[in-house]
Amino acid sequence: MSIWPNIGYSIWPADAPAADNTFDLHVTNASGDNINGATVLLETSLGVEIFNISTDANGVIVQQTVATQTDTVLTITKAGYNVYIAELDIDRDLDLEIALGTGGGSGGGGGARFRNIGIGVNIQ
């Protein structure tokens, strides 16, 4: 017989809830002009949707809150532009800027530029 009542949760670190992270995104074209109405989908590697939202006239999405997780897939689509697909680990607050290309190339969005403003990485 246990002297501990069933308190409904565990204090073991492995059972700690995943931290929430903010996810901000700005989508532009290669010239830096905002893209209105781009569809932004974030899902797990198993295809479970985390969020599906469109950019506004300023090319941004409403800030999302995402639990820490690895192996997520970010897909951005807009008619007339290359599809952008990238794998991301959501392990901190992210403030991303993605520039969609309009032709040629493949992989990583076919000429898309990715810039993670939050940690100062600029990959072109």
N, CA, C and O atoms as a GROMACS GRO file, in nm:
protein
  496
    1MET      N    1   0.084  -0.116   0.000
    1MET     CA    2   0.000   0.000   0.000
    1MET      C    3   0.089   0.124   0.000
    1MET      O    4   0.185   0.132   0.076
    2SER      N    5   0.056   0.220  -0.086
    2SER     CA    6   0.135   0.342  -0.099
    2SER      C    7   0.080   0.451  -0.009
    2SER      O    8  -0.041   0.462   0.012
    3ILE      N    9   0.172   0.530   0.044
    3ILE     CA   10   0.127   0.643   0.125
    3ILE      C   11   0.105   0.768   0.039
    3ILE      O   12   0.056   0.870   0.088
    4TRP      N   13   0.141   0.760  -0.092
    4TRP     CA   14   0.127   0.874  -0.183
    4TRP      C   15  -0.007   0.865  -0.254
    4TRP      O   16  -0.038   0.764  -0.317
    5PRO      N   17  -0.086   0.968  -0.246
    5PRO     CA   18  -0.213   0.967  -0.319
    5PRO      C   19  -0.188   0.980  -0.468
    5PRO      O   20  -0.083   1.030  -0.510
    6ASN      N   21  -0.281   0.937  -0.547
    6ASN     CA   22  -0.270   0.952  -0.692
    6ASN      C   23  -0.297   1.098  -0.724
    6ASN      O   24  -0.411   1.145  -0.719
    7ILE      N   25  -0.190   1.170  -0.758
    7ILE     CA   26  -0.204   1.314  -0.780
    7ILE      C   27  -0.221   1.349  -0.927
    7ILE      O   28  -0.233   1.467  -0.961
    8GLY      N   29  -0.223   1.251  -1.015
    8GLY     CA   30  -0.256   1.275  -1.154
    8GLY      C   31  -0.146   1.326  -1.244
    8GLY      O   32  -0.172   1.356  -1.360
    9TYR      N   33  -0.026   1.337  -1.195
    9TYR     CA   34   0.084   1.378  -1.282
    9TYR      C   35   0.214   1.323  -1.226
    9TYR      O   36   0.224   1.284  -1.110
   10SER      N   37   0.313   1.321  -1.315
   10SER     CA   38   0.444   1.270  -1.277
   10SER      C   39   0.541   1.386  -1.263
   10SER      O   40   0.528   1.487  -1.332
   11ILE      N   41   0.636   1.372  -1.174
   11ILE     CA   42   0.738   1.477  -1.159
   11ILE      C   43   0.867   1.438  -1.230
   11ILE      O   44   0.968   1.507  -1.216
   12TRP      N   45   0.865   1.330  -1.306
   12TRP     CA   46   0.984   1.288  -1.377
   12TRP      C   47   1.010   1.383  -1.493
   12TRP      O   48   0.915   1.420  -1.563
   13PRO      N   49   1.136   1.423  -1.517
   13PRO     CA   50   1.167   1.518  -1.624
   13PRO      C   51   1.118   1.474  -1.762
   13PRO      O   52   1.077   1.557  -1.842
   14ALA      N   53   1.123   1.346  -1.791
   14ALA     CA   54   1.080   1.299  -1.923
   14ALA      C   55   0.932   1.328  -1.947
   14ALA      O   56   0.889   1.334  -2.062
   15ASP      N   57   0.855   1.344  -1.842
   15ASP     CA   58   0.713   1.371  -1.857
   15ASP      C   59   0.680   1.520  -1.854
   15ASP      O   60   0.563   1.558  -1.860
   16ALA      N   61   0.782   1.602  -1.844
   16ALA     CA   62   0.757   1.746  -1.840
   16ALA      C   63   0.695   1.791  -1.972
   16ALA      O   64   0.734   1.740  -2.077
   17PRO      N   65   0.602   1.884  -1.968
   17PRO     CA   66   0.541   1.929  -2.093
   17PRO      C   67   0.643   1.998  -2.182
   17PRO      O   68   0.737   2.061  -2.133
   18ALA      N   69   0.623   1.984  -2.312
   18ALA     CA   70   0.712   2.050  -2.407
   18ALA      C   71   0.697   2.201  -2.395
   18ALA      O   72   0.587   2.252  -2.373
   19ALA      N   73   0.807   2.271  -2.409
   19ALA     CA   74   0.804   2.417  -2.400
   19ALA      C   75   0.731   2.474  -2.522
   19ALA      O   76   0.737   2.416  -2.631
   20ASP      N   77   0.662   2.585  -2.503
   20ASP     CA   78   0.597   2.653  -2.613
   20ASP      C   79   0.694   2.754  -2.673
   20ASP      O   80   0.766   2.823  -2.602
   21ASN      N   81   0.695   2.760  -2.805
   21ASN     CA   82   0.782   2.850  -2.879
   21ASN      C   83   0.697   2.936  -2.971
   21ASN      O   84   0.594   2.891  -3.021
   22THR      N   85   0.738   3.061  -2.992
   22THR     CA   86   0.667   3.144  -3.087
   22THR      C   87   0.722   3.119  -3.227
   22THR      O   88   0.841   3.090  -3.244
   23PHE      N   89   0.635   3.130  -3.325
   23PHE     CA   90   0.672   3.106  -3.464
   23PHE      C   91   0.619   3.224  -3.546
   23PHE      O   92   0.498   3.240  -3.564
   24ASP      N   93   0.712   3.306  -3.594
   24ASP     CA   94   0.677   3.421  -3.678
   24ASP      C   95   0.736   3.397  -3.817
   24ASP      O   96   0.844   3.340  -3.831
   25LEU      N   97   0.663   3.442  -3.920
   25LEU     CA   98   0.707   3.417  -4.057
   25LEU      C   99   0.669   3.535  -4.145
   25LEU      O  100   0.558   3.588  -4.137
   26HIS      N  101   0.763   3.576  -4.230
   26HIS     CA  102   0.742   3.680  -4.330
   26HIS      C  103   0.780   3.620  -4.465
   26HIS      O  104   0.890   3.568  -4.482
   27VAL      N  105   0.688   3.628  -4.562
   27VAL     CA  106   0.710   3.570  -4.695
   27VAL      C  107   0.717   3.683  -4.797
   27VAL      O  108   0.629   3.768  -4.805
   28THR      N  109   0.825   3.681  -4.876
   28THR     CA  110   0.845   3.781  -4.981
   28THR      C  111   0.877   3.711  -5.112
   28THR      O  112   0.896   3.589  -5.117
   29ASN      N  113   0.884   3.791  -5.220
   29ASN     CA  114   0.937   3.737  -5.345
   29ASN      C  115   1.087   3.766  -5.349
   29ASN      O  116   1.143   3.821  -5.254
   30ALA      N  117   1.151   3.728  -5.457
   30ALA     CA  118   1.297   3.743  -5.466
   30ALA      C  119   1.341   3.889  -5.461
   30ALA      O  120   1.455   3.918  -5.427
   31SER      N  121   1.250   3.981  -5.495
   31SER     CA  122   1.282   4.124  -5.490
   31SER      C  123   1.257   4.185  -5.353
   31SER      O  124   1.286   4.302  -5.331
   32GLY      N  125   1.203   4.106  -5.260
   32GLY     CA  126   1.176   4.156  -5.126
   32GLY      C  127   1.036   4.212  -5.107
   32GLY      O  128   1.005   4.266  -5.001
   33ASP      N  129   0.951   4.198  -5.211
   33ASP     CA  130   0.812   4.246  -5.199
   33ASP      C  131   0.730   4.144  -5.122
   33ASP      O  132   0.747   4.023  -5.140
   34ASN      N  133   0.640   4.191  -5.036
   34ASN     CA  134   0.555   4.103  -4.956
   34ASN      C  135   0.464   4.019  -5.046
   34ASN      O  136   0.418   4.066  -5.150
   35ILE      N  137   0.440   3.895  -5.005
   35ILE     CA  138   0.348   3.807  -5.077
   35ILE      C  139   0.223   3.788  -4.992
   35ILE      O  140   0.228   3.730  -4.885
   36ASN      N  141   0.112   3.839  -5.042
   36ASN     CA  142  -0.018   3.827  -4.977
   36ASN      C  143  -0.083   3.696  -5.019
   36ASN      O  144  -0.079   3.660  -5.137
   37GLY      N  145  -0.144   3.624  -4.926
   37GLY     CA  146  -0.221   3.505  -4.958
   37GLY      C  147  -0.141   3.378  -4.981
   37GLY      O  148  -0.194   3.282  -5.037
   38ALA      N  149  -0.016   3.375  -4.939
   38ALA     CA  150   0.060   3.250  -4.948
   38ALA      C  151   0.009   3.155  -4.839
   38ALA      O  152  -0.016   3.198  -4.726
   39THR      N  153  -0.006   3.029  -4.872
   39THR     CA  154  -0.050   2.929  -4.775
   39THR      C  155   0.072   2.873  -4.703
   39THR      O  156   0.167   2.828  -4.766
   40VAL      N  157   0.067   2.877  -4.570
   40VAL     CA  158   0.178   2.832  -4.485
   40VAL      C  159   0.128   2.714  -4.403
   40VAL      O  160   0.037   2.727  -4.321
   41LEU      N  161   0.188   2.598  -4.426
   41LEU     CA  162   0.150   2.475  -4.357
   41LEU      C  163   0.269   2.423  -4.278
   41LEU      O  164   0.377   2.404  -4.334
   42LEU      N  165   0.248   2.399  -4.150
   42LEU     CA  166   0.349   2.334  -4.067
   42LEU      C  167   0.288   2.205  -4.017
   42LEU      O  168   0.180   2.205  -3.959
   43GLU      N  169   0.358   2.095  -4.039
   43GLU     CA  170   0.309   1.965  -3.996
   43GLU      C  171   0.424   1.879  -3.946
   43GLU      O  172   0.540   1.907  -3.973
   44THR      N  173   0.388   1.774  -3.875
   44THR     CA  174   0.490   1.680  -3.829
   44THR      C  175   0.538   1.599  -3.948
   44THR      O  176   0.476   1.600  -4.054
   45SER      N  177   0.648   1.528  -3.930
   45SER     CA  178   0.699   1.443  -4.037
   45SER      C  179   0.602   1.330  -4.070
   45SER      O  180   0.614   1.267  -4.176
   46LEU      N  181   0.507   1.304  -3.982
   46LEU     CA  182   0.405   1.202  -4.006
   46LEU      C  183   0.280   1.260  -4.074
   46LEU      O  184   0.184   1.188  -4.099
   47GLY      N  185   0.283   1.391  -4.102
   47GLY     CA  186   0.172   1.453  -4.172
   47GLY      C  187   0.062   1.508  -4.084
   47GLY      O  188  -0.046   1.541  -4.134
   48VAL      N  189   0.086   1.517  -3.953
   48VAL     CA  190  -0.014   1.574  -3.862
   48VAL      C  191  -0.002   1.726  -3.866
   48VAL      O  192   0.105   1.781  -3.838
   49GLU      N  193  -0.111   1.793  -3.902
   49GLU     CA  194  -0.108   1.938  -3.915
   49GLU      C  195  -0.091   2.007  -3.780
   49GLU      O  196  -0.161   1.977  -3.684
   50ILE      N  197   0.004   2.101  -3.775
   50ILE     CA  198   0.024   2.184  -3.657
   50ILE      C  199  -0.049   2.317  -3.677
   50ILE      O  200  -0.122   2.362  -3.588
   51PHE      N  201  -0.030   2.379  -3.792
   51PHE     CA  202  -0.112   2.494  -3.831
   51PHE      C  203  -0.112   2.507  -3.982
   51PHE      O  204  -0.022   2.459  -4.051
   52ASN      N  205  -0.216   2.573  -4.032
   52ASN     CA  206  -0.234   2.599  -4.175
   52ASN      C  207  -0.296   2.738  -4.182
   52ASN      O  208  -0.411   2.757  -4.143
   53ILE      N  209  -0.220   2.836  -4.232
   53ILE     CA  210  -0.262   2.976  -4.225
   53ILE      C  211  -0.211   3.047  -4.350
   53ILE      O  212  -0.119   3.000  -4.416
   54SER      N  213  -0.271   3.160  -4.383
   54SER     CA  214  -0.228   3.239  -4.498
   54SER      C  215  -0.161   3.368  -4.454
   54SER      O  216  -0.189   3.421  -4.346
   55THR      N  217  -0.070   3.418  -4.539
   55THR     CA  218  -0.006   3.545  -4.511
   55THR      C  219  -0.102   3.660  -4.541
   55THR      O  220  -0.192   3.647  -4.624
   56ASP      N  221  -0.082   3.771  -4.472
   56ASP     CA  222  -0.166   3.889  -4.495
   56ASP      C  223  -0.099   3.980  -4.598
   56ASP      O  224   0.000   3.942  -4.660
   57ALA      N  225  -0.153   4.101  -4.617
   57ALA     CA  226  -0.101   4.196  -4.716
   57ALA      C  227   0.044   4.234  -4.688
   57ALA      O  228   0.115   4.277  -4.780
   58ASN      N  229   0.090   4.220  -4.564
   58ASN     CA  230   0.228   4.249  -4.529
   58ASN      C  231   0.320   4.128  -4.544
   58ASN      O  232   0.439   4.135  -4.513
   59GLY      N  233   0.264   4.017  -4.593
   59GLY     CA  234   0.343   3.895  -4.612
   59GLY      C  235   0.372   3.819  -4.484
   59GLY      O  236   0.459   3.732  -4.483
   60VAL      N  237   0.300   3.849  -4.376
   60VAL     CA  238   0.326   3.782  -4.248
   60VAL      C  239   0.205   3.698  -4.206
   60VAL      O  240   0.093   3.719  -4.252
   61ILE      N  241   0.232   3.603  -4.118
   61ILE     CA  242   0.125   3.525  -4.058
   61ILE      C  243   0.104   3.574  -3.915
   61ILE      O  244   0.193   3.635  -3.856
   62VAL      N  245  -0.012   3.547  -3.862
   62VAL     CA  246  -0.037   3.574  -3.721
   62VAL      C  247   0.058   3.486  -3.642
   62VAL      O  248   0.074   3.368  -3.673
   63GLN      N  249   0.122   3.541  -3.538
   63GLN     CA  250   0.218   3.464  -3.459
   63GLN      C  251   0.153   3.336  -3.407
   63GLN      O  252   0.042   3.338  -3.353
   64GLN      N  253   0.223   3.226  -3.425
   64GLN     CA  254   0.176   3.096  -3.381
   64GLN      C  255   0.256   3.052  -3.259
   64GLN      O  256   0.371   3.090  -3.242
   65THR      N  257   0.194   2.971  -3.174
   65THR     CA  258   0.262   2.909  -3.061
   65THR      C  259   0.273   2.761  -3.091
   65THR      O  260   0.173   2.694  -3.116
   66VAL      N  261   0.396   2.710  -3.088
   66VAL     CA  262   0.422   2.572  -3.126
   66VAL      C  263   0.503   2.505  -3.015
   66VAL      O  264   0.602   2.560  -2.968
   67ALA      N  265   0.459   2.387  -2.974
   67ALA     CA  266   0.534   2.310  -2.874
   67ALA      C  267   0.666   2.265  -2.934
   67ALA      O  268   0.677   2.243  -3.055
   68THR      N  269   0.767   2.251  -2.849
   68THR     CA  270   0.897   2.203  -2.894
   68THR      C  271   0.882   2.065  -2.956
   68THR      O  272   0.825   1.974  -2.896
   69GLN      N  273   0.935   2.050  -3.078
   69GLN     CA  274   0.935   1.921  -3.146
   69GLN      C  275   1.034   1.922  -3.260
   69GLN      O  276   1.069   2.026  -3.314
   70THR      N  277   1.078   1.802  -3.295
   70THR     CA  278   1.174   1.789  -3.404
   70THR      C  279   1.102   1.736  -3.528
   70THR      O  280   0.989   1.688  -3.521
   71ASP      N  281   1.170   1.745  -3.638
   71ASP     CA  282   1.122   1.688  -3.764
   71ASP      C  283   0.987   1.741  -3.808
   71ASP      O  284   0.899   1.663  -3.844
   72THR      N  285   0.970   1.872  -3.806
   72THR     CA  286   0.850   1.930  -3.864
   72THR      C  287   0.880   1.968  -4.009
   72THR      O  288   0.996   1.986  -4.047
   73VAL      N  289   0.775   1.981  -4.089
   73VAL     CA  290   0.790   2.016  -4.229
   73VAL      C  291   0.712   2.145  -4.254
   73VAL      O  292   0.592   2.151  -4.229
   74LEU      N  293   0.780   2.247  -4.305
   74LEU     CA  294   0.719   2.374  -4.340
   74LEU      C  295   0.701   2.378  -4.491
   74LEU      O  296   0.797   2.360  -4.566
   75THR      N  297   0.578   2.402  -4.536
   75THR     CA  298   0.548   2.412  -4.678
   75THR      C  299   0.479   2.545  -4.703
   75THR      O  300   0.382   2.580  -4.635
   76ILE      N  301   0.529   2.620  -4.801
   76ILE     CA  302   0.469   2.748  -4.838
   76ILE      C  303   0.435   2.741  -4.986
   76ILE      O  304   0.520   2.710  -5.069
   77THR      N  305   0.308   2.771  -5.018
   77THR     CA  306   0.264   2.768  -5.157
   77THR      C  307   0.192   2.897  -5.193
   77THR      O  308   0.123   2.957  -5.111
   78LYS      N  309   0.209   2.936  -5.317
   78LYS     CA  310   0.138   3.052  -5.373
   78LYS      C  311   0.144   3.036  -5.525
   78LYS      O  312   0.250   3.013  -5.582
   79ALA      N  313   0.028   3.048  -5.591
   79ALA     CA  314   0.023   3.037  -5.737
   79ALA      C  315   0.124   3.134  -5.799
   79ALA      O  316   0.132   3.250  -5.759
   80GLY      N  317   0.199   3.085  -5.898
   80GLY     CA  318   0.298   3.168  -5.966
   80GLY      C  319   0.436   3.164  -5.905
   80GLY      O  320   0.530   3.222  -5.960
   81TYR      N  321   0.450   3.096  -5.792
   81TYR     CA  322   0.578   3.085  -5.723
   81TYR      C  323   0.615   2.939  -5.702
   81TYR      O  324   0.529   2.851  -5.703
   82ASN      N  325   0.744   2.914  -5.685
   82ASN     CA  326   0.789   2.780  -5.651
   82ASN      C  327   0.740   2.742  -5.513
   82ASN      O  328   0.729   2.827  -5.425
   83VAL      N  329   0.712   2.615  -5.494
   83VAL     CA  330   0.673   2.564  -5.363
   83VAL      C  331   0.798   2.558  -5.276
   83VAL      O  332   0.904   2.513  -5.320
   84TYR      N  333   0.786   2.605  -5.153
   84TYR     CA  334   0.896   2.602  -5.056
   84TYR      C  335   0.868   2.491  -4.956
   84TYR      O  336   0.761   2.488  -4.894
   85ILE      N  337   0.962   2.400  -4.940
   85ILE     CA  338   0.949   2.291  -4.842
   85ILE      C  339   1.081   2.282  -4.765
   85ILE      O  340   1.188   2.274  -4.824
   86ALA      N  341   1.071   2.282  -4.631
   86ALA     CA  342   1.191   2.271  -4.548
   86ALA      C  343   1.158   2.193  -4.422
   86ALA      O  344   1.047   2.201  -4.369
   87GLU      N  345   1.255   2.117  -4.374
   87GLU     CA  346   1.241   2.048  -4.246
   87GLU      C  347   1.296   2.140  -4.138
   87GLU      O  348   1.402   2.200  -4.153
   88LEU      N  349   1.221   2.150  -4.027
   88LEU     CA  350   1.260   2.238  -3.916
   88LEU      C  351   1.250   2.164  -3.784
   88LEU      O  352   1.162   2.080  -3.766
   89ASP      N  353   1.340   2.194  -3.693
   89ASP     CA  354   1.326   2.153  -3.554
   89ASP      C  355   1.276   2.275  -3.478
   89ASP      O  356   1.341   2.380  -3.480
   90ILE      N  357   1.163   2.263  -3.413
   90ILE     CA  358   1.106   2.374  -3.336
   90ILE      C  359   1.155   2.356  -3.192
   90ILE      O  360   1.092   2.288  -3.112
   91ASP      N  361   1.269   2.418  -3.162
   91ASP     CA  362   1.328   2.404  -3.029
   91ASP      C  363   1.359   2.538  -2.964
   91ASP      O  364   1.426   2.544  -2.861
   92ARG      N  365   1.308   2.645  -3.025
   92ARG     CA  366   1.327   2.780  -2.973
   92ARG      C  367   1.229   2.871  -3.048
   92ARG      O  368   1.165   2.827  -3.144
   93ASP      N  369   1.216   2.995  -3.005
   93ASP     CA  370   1.134   3.092  -3.079
   93ASP      C  371   1.196   3.114  -3.216
   93ASP      O  372   1.318   3.128  -3.229
   94LEU      N  373   1.112   3.116  -3.319
   94LEU     CA  374   1.162   3.136  -3.455
   94LEU      C  375   1.098   3.259  -3.516
   94LEU      O  376   0.979   3.284  -3.500
   95ASP      N  377   1.180   3.337  -3.587
   95ASP     CA  378   1.135   3.453  -3.662
   95ASP      C  379   1.198   3.438  -3.799
   95ASP      O  380   1.314   3.473  -3.819
   96LEU      N  381   1.122   3.385  -3.894
   96LEU     CA  382   1.175   3.347  -4.024
   96LEU      C  383   1.132   3.442  -4.133
   96LEU      O  384   1.023   3.500  -4.129
   97GLU      N  385   1.219   3.458  -4.232
   97GLU     CA  386   1.185   3.530  -4.355
   97GLU      C  387   1.219   3.437  -4.470
   97GLU      O  388   1.332   3.391  -4.484
   98ILE      N  389   1.119   3.410  -4.553
   98ILE     CA  390   1.136   3.322  -4.668
   98ILE      C  391   1.104   3.401  -4.794
   98ILE      O  392   1.000   3.466  -4.802
   99ALA      N  393   1.194   3.396  -4.892
   99ALA     CA  394   1.170   3.459  -5.022
   99ALA      C  395   1.143   3.349  -5.124
   99ALA      O  396   1.228   3.262  -5.146
  100LEU      N  397   1.026   3.354  -5.187
  100LEU     CA  398   0.989   3.253  -5.285
  100LEU      C  399   1.041   3.291  -5.423
  100LEU      O  400   1.030   3.407  -5.465
  101GLY      N  401   1.096   3.192  -5.494
  101GLY     CA  402   1.141   3.213  -5.630
  101GLY      C  403   1.027   3.186  -5.728
  101GLY      O  404   0.922   3.134  -5.691
  102THR      N  405   1.050   3.222  -5.854
  102THR     CA  406   0.945   3.205  -5.955
  102THR      C  407   0.985   3.115  -6.070
  102THR      O  408   0.905   3.096  -6.162
  103GLY      N  409   1.103   3.059  -6.068
  103GLY     CA  410   1.139   2.973  -6.180
  103GLY      C  411   1.272   2.907  -6.160
  103GLY      O  412   1.357   2.956  -6.086
  104GLY      N  413   1.290   2.794  -6.229
  104GLY     CA  414   1.417   2.722  -6.227
  104GLY      C  415   1.452   2.668  -6.091
  104GLY      O  416   1.392   2.705  -5.990
  105GLY      N  417   1.548   2.580  -6.089
  105GLY     CA  418   1.596   2.523  -5.963
  105GLY      C  419   1.497   2.427  -5.903
  105GLY      O  420   1.381   2.420  -5.945
  106SER      N  421   1.544   2.354  -5.805
  106SER     CA  422   1.459   2.261  -5.734
  106SER      C  423   1.518   2.236  -5.597
  106SER      O  424   1.636   2.266  -5.573
  107GLY      N  425   1.440   2.183  -5.508
  107GLY     CA  426   1.486   2.157  -5.373
  107GLY      C  427   1.491   2.285  -5.293
  107GLY      O  428   1.532   2.389  -5.344
  108GLY      N  429   1.449   2.277  -5.169
  108GLY     CA  430   1.450   2.395  -5.082
  108GLY      C  431   1.365   2.508  -5.135
  108GLY      O  432   1.384   2.624  -5.099
  109GLY      N  433   1.270   2.473  -5.223
  109GLY     CA  434   1.179   2.575  -5.273
  109GLY      C  435   1.216   2.629  -5.409
  109GLY      O  436   1.155   2.725  -5.456
  110GLY      N  437   1.314   2.568  -5.475
  110GLY     CA  438   1.346   2.610  -5.611
  110GLY      C  439   1.388   2.755  -5.619
  110GLY      O  440   1.321   2.835  -5.685
  111GLY      N  441   1.494   2.791  -5.556
  111GLY     CA  442   1.544   2.926  -5.561
  111GLY      C  443   1.497   3.013  -5.446
  111GLY      O  444   1.526   3.132  -5.443
  112ALA      N  445   1.426   2.955  -5.353
  112ALA     CA  446   1.382   3.032  -5.237
  112ALA      C  447   1.501   3.069  -5.151
  112ALA      O  448   1.599   2.995  -5.144
  113ARG      N  449   1.492   3.183  -5.085
  113ARG     CA  450   1.594   3.225  -4.989
  113ARG      C  451   1.536   3.209  -4.851
  113ARG      O  452   1.419   3.240  -4.827
  114PHE      N  453   1.617   3.160  -4.759
  114PHE     CA  454   1.573   3.138  -4.622
  114PHE      C  455   1.660   3.222  -4.531
  114PHE      O  456   1.782   3.221  -4.542
  115ARG      N  457   1.596   3.293  -4.441
  115ARG     CA  458   1.673   3.371  -4.345
  115ARG      C  459   1.606   3.357  -4.208
  115ARG      O  460   1.490   3.395  -4.192
  116ASN      N  461   1.677   3.304  -4.113
  116ASN     CA  462   1.626   3.295  -3.976
  116ASN      C  463   1.674   3.418  -3.903
  116ASN      O  464   1.789   3.424  -3.859
  117ILE      N  465   1.588   3.515  -3.890
  117ILE     CA  466   1.625   3.643  -3.829
  117ILE      C  467   1.658   3.626  -3.681
  117ILE      O  468   1.743   3.697  -3.627
  118GLY      N  469   1.590   3.530  -3.615
  118GLY     CA  470   1.605   3.513  -3.472
  118GLY      C  471   1.744   3.475  -3.427
  118GLY      O  472   1.784   3.510  -3.315
  119ILE      N  473   1.820   3.405  -3.510
  119ILE     CA  474   1.954   3.365  -3.468
  119ILE      C  475   2.061   3.416  -3.563
  119ILE      O  476   2.177   3.376  -3.553
  120GLY      N  477   2.024   3.504  -3.655
  120GLY     CA  478   2.123   3.569  -3.740
  120GLY      C  479   2.180   3.483  -3.851
  120GLY      O  480   2.292   3.510  -3.897
  121VAL      N  481   2.109   3.382  -3.895
  121VAL     CA  482   2.156   3.297  -4.004
  121VAL      C  483   2.095   3.348  -4.133
  121VAL      O  484   1.975   3.374  -4.138
  122ASN      N  485   2.175   3.361  -4.236
  122ASN     CA  486   2.126   3.404  -4.366
  122ASN      C  487   2.185   3.310  -4.470
  122ASN      O  488   2.304   3.315  -4.498
  123ILE      N  489   2.100   3.226  -4.527
  123ILE     CA  490   2.144   3.128  -4.627
  123ILE      C  491   2.080   3.166  -4.759
  123ILE      O  492   1.958   3.174  -4.769
  124GLN      N  493   2.162   3.188  -4.860
  124GLN     CA  494   2.107   3.224  -4.992
  124GLN      C  495   2.168   3.138  -5.100
  124GLN      O  496   2.135   3.154  -5.217
   0.00000   0.00000   0.00000
